């Protein structure tokens, strides 16, 4: 197949038949975020490359292997956003949003780009829904971020969820843990995969991200961050667990969970859907109390998550859950006029637009089909009702409206057509 007629690897077309699924979950996102008091924020699809270098970490897989980074005509290095949080933090600082009501609560919805190995529910261009709470240091903010994800997924029908949690400490206690981790791995350095040898020197916490079977025995025996937490981090973590217990949210401590970005502190979490087995993670995030300071702002706590919507849609599909269909076409107005009757054709359009302006979903044929072909077309587009407008109907002032499902026909005065069709579609006014 010619490249011109083939989409790039790792991308996906959302076809008209699939778009109702997207509209449904996007509507749910906006509804849930509104209930939790979050406002939508929209940031550019590309940012200065240094924003991600400084926040995500030069040794992260995202920056080492996965970003789409390019030089523009002004010789500036830009990166298509691989995730949403750094852009939100930059917008928060640049636009002085810290002078508004705090904590600030935002959600975003849009495409992200990673040069990753494509697989089911994971694309090089994917759509991410994320939330951020900026300016709230306490565990209640961590809990709220988790709960907005739980509520959204439950509203979609995905109730079999569990939160996997860990705490990776703060700048006060993490250095001690880092030393213990390095000491553990250095004793068996020759047994490590190539990625882990590099991580050992540059970013030891990422050793716990490794999925290579060769490294699993060392990973299983590695020191655990929760055993090195300072009193403040311990208290924060216990309080978050208490909130999850209080509200009956299933959760498990995952001592190897660290996430893949440098800006995380204290809480890290993933939301697991039981129905997907090993591929059950549908959401991941955590606390990033040093992020805004890292890009030039004052010390400002933050917490958030990102959720890939392709993964959510795949989960719904596997579970046999289908969103409501779109409303479809209320009425197809068919024209008996040929090219020799342009005035009659215009009268048909008058009716179509009168119906649309009255709130009805009305369609008419623009392809010049004969009446029989128009009827087949009306059936194919799923029109609920059909009416034919021709010279006889105009002269008599009467048209027939056919119910396509039941086959019944109703004689309707042309002058009352819009009102009568509205009643047929919506029911009589009370």
Order of alpha helices (4+ residues) and beta strands (2+ residues): alpha-beta-beta-alpha-beta-beta-alpha-beta-beta-alpha-beta-alpha-alpha-alpha-alpha-beta-beta-beta-alpha-beta-alpha-beta-alpha-beta-alpha-beta-alpha-beta-beta-alpha
